[in-house]
Amino acid sequence: MASRILLPALLLLLCSHCGGAARSARGDTSSAVKFDFSPFLIEYKSGVVKRLMGTDRIAAAADALTGVTSRDVTIDPATGVAARVYLPSFRSTARAPILVYFHGGAFVVESAFNPIYHAYLNTLAAKAGVLAVSVDYRLAPEHPLPAAYNDSWAALKWVLGSAAPGTDQWLSQYGDLSRLFLAGDSAGGNIAHNLALRAGEEGLDGGARIRGVALLDPYFQGRSAVGAQAMDPAYLQSAARTWSFICAGKYPIDHPYANPLALAADSWRRLGCSRVLVTVSGQDRLNPWQRAYYATLRGSGWPGQAELYETPGEGHVYFLTKMSTPQAQAEMATLVAFINRADD
């Protein structure tokens, strides 16, 4: 009886061993790396994408520290595009500026519901007195560019529609569309710029206008170094490869999506906003393109006002993880002043 039980088990073990040996002989592709985009993610040949950061989430809630209340909304059920809306603690008859925010993460990680962005938007909404809408767009490589641009444009259109009377309970009651701002860090700054371009070319629903765009250490780069900055050729090649990964090879790195310096002069002049703030961190490898963006915008004939804010000695988007430092607080104060400045 024992032999009748043990024999099938032994055969199963033997087959499993042989199968494993066969897979080893021909190479097990399930764990073979297709693209290593560390420290953000690794994509395997099996199709699995393992994100190495930016996957933590926190629920919307009333924030005791800032007095800001947040809630989540679905913008497009078909695509899953969503947003977190932040309402500051004011309850007066005055309406608040509306800020549409786009998170960073190289287009491949992070979300509007990440604890870091949740804390940053709570603080910004409280200090600036803005009604903020933080957009959760789809990520590459599952959804390569232009998905993030299209999702963000849909979110902007949702904001415009939801500010009408009788629509969204917060935007329609407390939001002031005459003070509409876009902002984003890193990849989100890239998105904010490209949406402002699209707004200038196509216009916005109801004749709305974007008053200001804040580009916080924006993700801009190209195949060649700019200005007097000498860049490492290996870095430039790596940047081109990662950009190709982000857009599935659809656009070269010198496409205006990645490198606004490739834009025609008339495109700069049609940028659809009145003011632009560009922030630069001294140790950010992207800062040559960020500075060149500011200089090109200033010299383009665009009729708006451009401002450059620099933080020496800090790395890319340092202000997200060092919010309590004097440098981050000074940058936050600059952003708050930019939003609340009265136009001439």
Contacts in CASP RR format, 6 or more apart in sequence:
PFRMAT RR
TARGET T0000
AUTHOR 0000-0000-0000
METHOD contacts of the structure
MODEL  1
MASRILLPALLLLLCSHCGGAARSARGDTSSAVKFDFSPFLIEYKSGVVK
RLMGTDRIAAAADALTGVTSRDVTIDPATGVAARVYLPSFRSTARAPILV
YFHGGAFVVESAFNPIYHAYLNTLAAKAGVLAVSVDYRLAPEHPLPAAYN
DSWAALKWVLGSAAPGTDQWLSQYGDLSRLFLAGDSAGGNIAHNLALRAG
EEGLDGGARIRGVALLDPYFQGRSAVGAQAMDPAYLQSAARTWSFICAGK
YPIDHPYANPLALAADSWRRLGCSRVLVTVSGQDRLNPWQRAYYATLRGS
GWPGQAELYETPGEGHVYFLTKMSTPQAQAEMATLVAFINRADD
29 45 0 8 1.000
29 46 0 8 1.000
30 44 0 8 1.000
30 45 0 8 1.000
30 46 0 8 1.000
30 48 0 8 1.000
31 44 0 8 1.000
31 46 0 8 1.000
32 44 0 8 1.000
32 45 0 8 1.000
32 46 0 8 1.000
33 42 0 8 1.000
33 43 0 8 1.000
33 44 0 8 1.000
33 45 0 8 1.000
34 43 0 8 1.000
34 44 0 8 1.000
34 45 0 8 1.000
34 47 0 8 1.000
35 42 0 8 1.000
35 43 0 8 1.000
35 141 0 8 1.000
35 245 0 8 1.000
36 42 0 8 1.000
37 43 0 8 1.000
37 106 0 8 1.000
37 108 0 8 1.000
37 242 0 8 1.000
37 245 0 8 1.000
38 52 0 8 1.000
39 52 0 8 1.000
39 53 0 8 1.000
40 51 0 8 1.000
40 52 0 8 1.000
40 53 0 8 1.000
40 105 0 8 1.000
40 106 0 8 1.000
40 108 0 8 1.000
40 109 0 8 1.000
41 49 0 8 1.000
41 50 0 8 1.000
41 51 0 8 1.000
41 52 0 8 1.000
41 108 0 8 1.000
41 109 0 8 1.000
42 49 0 8 1.000
42 50 0 8 1.000
42 52 0 8 1.000
43 49 0 8 1.000
43 50 0 8 1.000
43 141 0 8 1.000
43 245 0 8 1.000
44 50 0 8 1.000
49 141 0 8 1.000
49 142 0 8 1.000
51 108 0 8 1.000
51 109 0 8 1.000
52 109 0 8 1.000
53 109 0 8 1.000
53 110 0 8 1.000
54 105 0 8 1.000
54 109 0 8 1.000
54 110 0 8 1.000
54 111 0 8 1.000
54 114 0 8 1.000
55 109 0 8 1.000
56 114 0 8 1.000
56 115 0 8 1.000
57 111 0 8 1.000
57 113 0 8 1.000
57 114 0 8 1.000
57 115 0 8 1.000
58 113 0 8 1.000
58 114 0 8 1.000
58 115 0 8 1.000
58 118 0 8 1.000
59 113 0 8 1.000
60 70 0 8 1.000
60 71 0 8 1.000
60 72 0 8 1.000
60 84 0 8 1.000
60 113 0 8 1.000
61 69 0 8 1.000
61 70 0 8 1.000
62 68 0 8 1.000
62 69 0 8 1.000
62 70 0 8 1.000
63 69 0 8 1.000
63 70 0 8 1.000
63 122 0 8 1.000
65 122 0 8 1.000
66 88 0 8 1.000
66 89 0 8 1.000
66 122 0 8 1.000
66 123 0 8 1.000
66 125 0 8 1.000
66 126 0 8 1.000
67 88 0 8 1.000
67 89 0 8 1.000
67 122 0 8 1.000
67 126 0 8 1.000
68 86 0 8 1.000
68 87 0 8 1.000
68 88 0 8 1.000
68 89 0 8 1.000
68 121 0 8 1.000
68 122 0 8 1.000
68 125 0 8 1.000
68 126 0 8 1.000
69 86 0 8 1.000
69 87 0 8 1.000
69 89 0 8 1.000
70 84 0 8 1.000
70 85 0 8 1.000
70 86 0 8 1.000
70 87 0 8 1.000
70 118 0 8 1.000
70 121 0 8 1.000
70 122 0 8 1.000
71 84 0 8 1.000
71 85 0 8 1.000
71 170 0 8 1.000
72 82 0 8 1.000
72 83 0 8 1.000
72 84 0 8 1.000
72 85 0 8 1.000
72 113 0 8 1.000
73 82 0 8 1.000
73 83 0 8 1.000
73 84 0 8 1.000
73 85 0 8 1.000
73 168 0 8 1.000
74 80 0 8 1.000
74 81 0 8 1.000
74 82 0 8 1.000
75 81 0 8 1.000
75 82 0 8 1.000
75 83 0 8 1.000
75 135 0 8 1.000
75 154 0 8 1.000
75 155 0 8 1.000
75 158 0 8 1.000
76 151 0 8 1.000
76 154 0 8 1.000
76 158 0 8 1.000
79 138 0 8 1.000
79 151 0 8 1.000
79 154 0 8 1.000
80 138 0 8 1.000
81 135 0 8 1.000
81 136 0 8 1.000
81 137 0 8 1.000
81 138 0 8 1.000
81 151 0 8 1.000
81 154 0 8 1.000
81 155 0 8 1.000
82 112 0 8 1.000
82 136 0 8 1.000
83 112 0 8 1.000
83 133 0 8 1.000
83 134 0 8 1.000
83 135 0 8 1.000
83 136 0 8 1.000
83 155 0 8 1.000
83 158 0 8 1.000
84 112 0 8 1.000
84 113 0 8 1.000
84 118 0 8 1.000
84 121 0 8 1.000
84 133 0 8 1.000
84 134 0 8 1.000
84 136 0 8 1.000
85 131 0 8 1.000
85 132 0 8 1.000
85 133 0 8 1.000
85 134 0 8 1.000
85 168 0 8 1.000
85 170 0 8 1.000
85 171 0 8 1.000
86 121 0 8 1.000
86 122 0 8 1.000
86 125 0 8 1.000
86 130 0 8 1.000
86 131 0 8 1.000
86 132 0 8 1.000
86 133 0 8 1.000
86 134 0 8 1.000
87 125 0 8 1.000
87 131 0 8 1.000
87 170 0 8 1.000
87 174 0 8 1.000
88 96 0 8 1.000
88 125 0 8 1.000
88 126 0 8 1.000
88 129 0 8 1.000
88 130 0 8 1.000
88 131 0 8 1.000
89 126 0 8 1.000
90 96 0 8 1.000
90 129 0 8 1.000
90 174 0 8 1.000
95 174 0 8 1.000
95 175 0 8 1.000
95 176 0 8 1.000
96 129 0 8 1.000
96 130 0 8 1.000
96 131 0 8 1.000
96 174 0 8 1.000
96 175 0 8 1.000
96 176 0 8 1.000
96 179 0 8 1.000
97 128 0 8 1.000
97 129 0 8 1.000
97 130 0 8 1.000
97 131 0 8 1.000
97 175 0 8 1.000
97 176 0 8 1.000
97 179 0 8 1.000
97 180 0 8 1.000
97 181 0 8 1.000
97 211 0 8 1.000
97 339 0 8 1.000
97 340 0 8 1.000
98 130 0 8 1.000
98 131 0 8 1.000
98 132 0 8 1.000
98 133 0 8 1.000
98 159 0 8 1.000
98 163 0 8 1.000
98 171 0 8 1.000
98 175 0 8 1.000
98 176 0 8 1.000
98 177 0 8 1.000
98 179 0 8 1.000
98 180 0 8 1.000
98 181 0 8 1.000
99 124 0 8 1.000
99 125 0 8 1.000
99 128 0 8 1.000
99 130 0 8 1.000
99 131 0 8 1.000
99 132 0 8 1.000
99 133 0 8 1.000
99 181 0 8 1.000
99 182 0 8 1.000
99 183 0 8 1.000
99 339 0 8 1.000
100 132 0 8 1.000
100 133 0 8 1.000
100 135 0 8 1.000
100 155 0 8 1.000
100 156 0 8 1.000
100 159 0 8 1.000
100 180 0 8 1.000
100 181 0 8 1.000
100 182 0 8 1.000
100 183 0 8 1.000
101 112 0 8 1.000
101 121 0 8 1.000
101 124 0 8 1.000
101 132 0 8 1.000
101 133 0 8 1.000
101 134 0 8 1.000
101 135 0 8 1.000
101 182 0 8 1.000
101 183 0 8 1.000
101 184 0 8 1.000
102 134 0 8 1.000
102 135 0 8 1.000
102 137 0 8 1.000
102 152 0 8 1.000
102 182 0 8 1.000
102 183 0 8 1.000
102 184 0 8 1.000
102 187 0 8 1.000
102 188 0 8 1.000
102 189 0 8 1.000
102 191 0 8 1.000
102 192 0 8 1.000
103 110 0 8 1.000
103 111 0 8 1.000
103 112 0 8 1.000
103 114 0 8 1.000
103 117 0 8 1.000
103 134 0 8 1.000
103 135 0 8 1.000
103 136 0 8 1.000
103 184 0 8 1.000
103 185 0 8 1.000
103 187 0 8 1.000
103 188 0 8 1.000
104 110 0 8 1.000
104 184 0 8 1.000
104 185 0 8 1.000
104 186 0 8 1.000
104 187 0 8 1.000
104 188 0 8 1.000
104 189 0 8 1.000
104 219 0 8 1.000
104 317 0 8 1.000
105 186 0 8 1.000
105 187 0 8 1.000
105 188 0 8 1.000
106 186 0 8 1.000
106 187 0 8 1.000
106 219 0 8 1.000
106 242 0 8 1.000
106 246 0 8 1.000
107 139 0 8 1.000
107 140 0 8 1.000
107 145 0 8 1.000
107 148 0 8 1.000
107 187 0 8 1.000
107 219 0 8 1.000
107 246 0 8 1.000
108 139 0 8 1.000
108 140 0 8 1.000
108 141 0 8 1.000
108 246 0 8 1.000
109 139 0 8 1.000
110 116 0 8 1.000
110 117 0 8 1.000
111 117 0 8 1.000
111 136 0 8 1.000
112 134 0 8 1.000
112 135 0 8 1.000
112 136 0 8 1.000
113 136 0 8 1.000
116 320 0 8 1.000
116 321 0 8 1.000
117 134 0 8 1.000
117 320 0 8 1.000
119 323 0 8 1.000
120 319 0 8 1.000
120 320 0 8 1.000
120 323 0 8 1.000
121 132 0 8 1.000
121 134 0 8 1.000
123 323 0 8 1.000
123 332 0 8 1.000
124 130 0 8 1.000
124 132 0 8 1.000
124 332 0 8 1.000
124 335 0 8 1.000
124 336 0 8 1.000
125 131 0 8 1.000
125 132 0 8 1.000
127 332 0 8 1.000
127 333 0 8 1.000
127 336 0 8 1.000
128 335 0 8 1.000
128 336 0 8 1.000
128 339 0 8 1.000
128 340 0 8 1.000
129 340 0 8 1.000
130 181 0 8 1.000
130 339 0 8 1.000
131 170 0 8 1.000
131 171 0 8 1.000
131 174 0 8 1.000
131 175 0 8 1.000
133 155 0 8 1.000
133 159 0 8 1.000
133 171 0 8 1.000
135 151 0 8 1.000
135 152 0 8 1.000
135 155 0 8 1.000
137 147 0 8 1.000
137 148 0 8 1.000
137 151 0 8 1.000
137 152 0 8 1.000
137 155 0 8 1.000
137 191 0 8 1.000
138 147 0 8 1.000
138 148 0 8 1.000
138 151 0 8 1.000
139 148 0 8 1.000
140 147 0 8 1.000
140 148 0 8 1.000
140 245 0 8 1.000
140 246 0 8 1.000
140 247 0 8 1.000
140 248 0 8 1.000
141 245 0 8 1.000
141 246 0 8 1.000
141 248 0 8 1.000
144 246 0 8 1.000
144 247 0 8 1.000
144 248 0 8 1.000
144 249 0 8 1.000
144 250 0 8 1.000
145 246 0 8 1.000
145 247 0 8 1.000
145 248 0 8 1.000
145 250 0 8 1.000
145 251 0 8 1.000
145 257 0 8 1.000
146 247 0 8 1.000
146 250 0 8 1.000
146 257 0 8 1.000
148 187 0 8 1.000
148 191 0 8 1.000
149 191 0 8 1.000
149 194 0 8 1.000
149 195 0 8 1.000
149 198 0 8 1.000
149 257 0 8 1.000
152 191 0 8 1.000
152 195 0 8 1.000
153 195 0 8 1.000
153 198 0 8 1.000
156 182 0 8 1.000
156 195 0 8 1.000
156 199 0 8 1.000
156 204 0 8 1.000
157 204 0 8 1.000
157 205 0 8 1.000
159 171 0 8 1.000
159 180 0 8 1.000
160 177 0 8 1.000
160 204 0 8 1.000
160 205 0 8 1.000
160 206 0 8 1.000
160 208 0 8 1.000
161 167 0 8 1.000
161 205 0 8 1.000
162 168 0 8 1.000
162 171 0 8 1.000
162 172 0 8 1.000
163 171 0 8 1.000
163 172 0 8 1.000
163 175 0 8 1.000
163 177 0 8 1.000
164 172 0 8 1.000
165 172 0 8 1.000
166 172 0 8 1.000
177 208 0 8 1.000
178 209 0 8 1.000
178 211 0 8 1.000
179 211 0 8 1.000
179 339 0 8 1.000
180 208 0 8 1.000
180 209 0 8 1.000
180 210 0 8 1.000
180 211 0 8 1.000
180 212 0 8 1.000
181 210 0 8 1.000
181 211 0 8 1.000
181 212 0 8 1.000
181 213 0 8 1.000
181 214 0 8 1.000
181 339 0 8 1.000
182 192 0 8 1.000
182 195 0 8 1.000
182 196 0 8 1.000
182 210 0 8 1.000
182 212 0 8 1.000
182 213 0 8 1.000
182 214 0 8 1.000
182 273 0 8 1.000
183 189 0 8 1.000
183 192 0 8 1.000
183 213 0 8 1.000
183 214 0 8 1.000
183 215 0 8 1.000
183 216 0 8 1.000
183 335 0 8 1.000
184 191 0 8 1.000
184 192 0 8 1.000
184 214 0 8 1.000
184 215 0 8 1.000
184 216 0 8 1.000
184 218 0 8 1.000
185 216 0 8 1.000
185 217 0 8 1.000
185 218 0 8 1.000
185 317 0 8 1.000
185 319 0 8 1.000
185 320 0 8 1.000
186 216 0 8 1.000
186 217 0 8 1.000
186 218 0 8 1.000
186 219 0 8 1.000
186 316 0 8 1.000
186 317 0 8 1.000
187 219 0 8 1.000
188 218 0 8 1.000
188 219 0 8 1.000
189 215 0 8 1.000
189 216 0 8 1.000
189 217 0 8 1.000
189 218 0 8 1.000
189 219 0 8 1.000
190 218 0 8 1.000
190 219 0 8 1.000
190 220 0 8 1.000
190 257 0 8 1.000
190 258 0 8 1.000
192 213 0 8 1.000
192 214 0 8 1.000
192 215 0 8 1.000
192 218 0 8 1.000
193 213 0 8 1.000
193 215 0 8 1.000
193 218 0 8 1.000
193 220 0 8 1.000
193 260 0 8 1.000
193 293 0 8 1.000
194 257 0 8 1.000
196 210 0 8 1.000
196 213 0 8 1.000
196 271 0 8 1.000
196 272 0 8 1.000
196 273 0 8 1.000
196 276 0 8 1.000
197 263 0 8 1.000
197 267 0 8 1.000
197 270 0 8 1.000
197 271 0 8 1.000
197 272 0 8 1.000
199 210 0 8 1.000
199 272 0 8 1.000
199 273 0 8 1.000
200 270 0 8 1.000
200 271 0 8 1.000
200 272 0 8 1.000
201 267 0 8 1.000
201 270 0 8 1.000
203 272 0 8 1.000
204 210 0 8 1.000
209 272 0 8 1.000
209 273 0 8 1.000
209 274 0 8 1.000
210 272 0 8 1.000
210 273 0 8 1.000
210 274 0 8 1.000
211 273 0 8 1.000
211 274 0 8 1.000
211 275 0 8 1.000
211 343 0 8 1.000
212 273 0 8 1.000
212 274 0 8 1.000
212 275 0 8 1.000
212 276 0 8 1.000
212 277 0 8 1.000
212 338 0 8 1.000
213 273 0 8 1.000
213 275 0 8 1.000
213 276 0 8 1.000
213 277 0 8 1.000
214 276 0 8 1.000
214 277 0 8 1.000
214 279 0 8 1.000
214 335 0 8 1.000
214 338 0 8 1.000
214 339 0 8 1.000
215 276 0 8 1.000
215 277 0 8 1.000
215 278 0 8 1.000
215 279 0 8 1.000
215 290 0 8 1.000
215 293 0 8 1.000
216 279 0 8 1.000
216 317 0 8 1.000
216 319 0 8 1.000
216 335 0 8 1.000
217 279 0 8 1.000
217 280 0 8 1.000
217 281 0 8 1.000
217 284 0 8 1.000
217 286 0 8 1.000
217 290 0 8 1.000
217 316 0 8 1.000
217 317 0 8 1.000
218 278 0 8 1.000
218 286 0 8 1.000
218 290 0 8 1.000
218 293 0 8 1.000
219 258 0 8 1.000
219 286 0 8 1.000
220 258 0 8 1.000
220 259 0 8 1.000
220 260 0 8 1.000
220 261 0 8 1.000
220 286 0 8 1.000
220 289 0 8 1.000
220 290 0 8 1.000
220 293 0 8 1.000
221 239 0 8 1.000
221 243 0 8 1.000
221 253 0 8 1.000
221 258 0 8 1.000
221 259 0 8 1.000
221 286 0 8 1.000
221 289 0 8 1.000
222 236 0 8 1.000
222 239 0 8 1.000
222 240 0 8 1.000
222 253 0 8 1.000
222 254 0 8 1.000
222 258 0 8 1.000
222 259 0 8 1.000
222 261 0 8 1.000
222 289 0 8 1.000
223 236 0 8 1.000
223 240 0 8 1.000
223 252 0 8 1.000
223 253 0 8 1.000
223 254 0 8 1.000
223 259 0 8 1.000
224 236 0 8 1.000
224 254 0 8 1.000
225 231 0 8 1.000
225 236 0 8 1.000
225 288 0 8 1.000
226 261 0 8 1.000
226 288 0 8 1.000
226 289 0 8 1.000
226 292 0 8 1.000
227 288 0 8 1.000
227 292 0 8 1.000
229 287 0 8 1.000
229 288 0 8 1.000
231 285 0 8 1.000
231 288 0 8 1.000
235 285 0 8 1.000
239 253 0 8 1.000
240 252 0 8 1.000
240 253 0 8 1.000
243 251 0 8 1.000
243 253 0 8 1.000
243 258 0 8 1.000
244 253 0 8 1.000
247 257 0 8 1.000
251 257 0 8 1.000
251 258 0 8 1.000
253 259 0 8 1.000
254 262 0 8 1.000
255 262 0 8 1.000
256 262 0 8 1.000
256 263 0 8 1.000
256 267 0 8 1.000
259 289 0 8 1.000
260 293 0 8 1.000
260 296 0 8 1.000
261 289 0 8 1.000
261 292 0 8 1.000
261 293 0 8 1.000
261 296 0 8 1.000
265 300 0 8 1.000
265 301 0 8 1.000
268 296 0 8 1.000
268 297 0 8 1.000
268 300 0 8 1.000
268 301 0 8 1.000
268 302 0 8 1.000
269 300 0 8 1.000
269 301 0 8 1.000
269 302 0 8 1.000
269 303 0 8 1.000
271 297 0 8 1.000
271 302 0 8 1.000
273 304 0 8 1.000
274 304 0 8 1.000
274 305 0 8 1.000
274 343 0 8 1.000
275 304 0 8 1.000
275 305 0 8 1.000
275 306 0 8 1.000
275 307 0 8 1.000
275 338 0 8 1.000
275 341 0 8 1.000
275 343 0 8 1.000
276 297 0 8 1.000
276 304 0 8 1.000
276 305 0 8 1.000
276 306 0 8 1.000
276 307 0 8 1.000
277 306 0 8 1.000
277 307 0 8 1.000
277 309 0 8 1.000
277 334 0 8 1.000
277 335 0 8 1.000
277 338 0 8 1.000
278 290 0 8 1.000
278 293 0 8 1.000
278 294 0 8 1.000
278 306 0 8 1.000
278 307 0 8 1.000
278 308 0 8 1.000
278 309 0 8 1.000
279 290 0 8 1.000
279 308 0 8 1.000
279 309 0 8 1.000
279 310 0 8 1.000
279 311 0 8 1.000
279 331 0 8 1.000
279 334 0 8 1.000
279 335 0 8 1.000
280 287 0 8 1.000
280 290 0 8 1.000
280 291 0 8 1.000
280 294 0 8 1.000
280 308 0 8 1.000
280 309 0 8 1.000
280 310 0 8 1.000
280 311 0 8 1.000
281 287 0 8 1.000
281 310 0 8 1.000
281 311 0 8 1.000
281 313 0 8 1.000
281 314 0 8 1.000
281 315 0 8 1.000
281 316 0 8 1.000
281 317 0 8 1.000
281 318 0 8 1.000
282 310 0 8 1.000
282 311 0 8 1.000
282 312 0 8 1.000
282 313 0 8 1.000
282 314 0 8 1.000
282 315 0 8 1.000
283 313 0 8 1.000
283 314 0 8 1.000
283 315 0 8 1.000
283 316 0 8 1.000
284 290 0 8 1.000
284 314 0 8 1.000
284 315 0 8 1.000
284 316 0 8 1.000
285 316 0 8 1.000
286 316 0 8 1.000
291 308 0 8 1.000
294 306 0 8 1.000
294 308 0 8 1.000
297 306 0 8 1.000
298 306 0 8 1.000
307 338 0 8 1.000
309 331 0 8 1.000
309 334 0 8 1.000
311 318 0 8 1.000
311 319 0 8 1.000
311 327 0 8 1.000
311 330 0 8 1.000
311 331 0 8 1.000
314 322 0 8 1.000
314 327 0 8 1.000
318 327 0 8 1.000
318 328 0 8 1.000
319 327 0 8 1.000
319 328 0 8 1.000
319 331 0 8 1.000
319 332 0 8 1.000
322 328 0 8 1.000
323 329 0 8 1.000
323 332 0 8 1.000
END
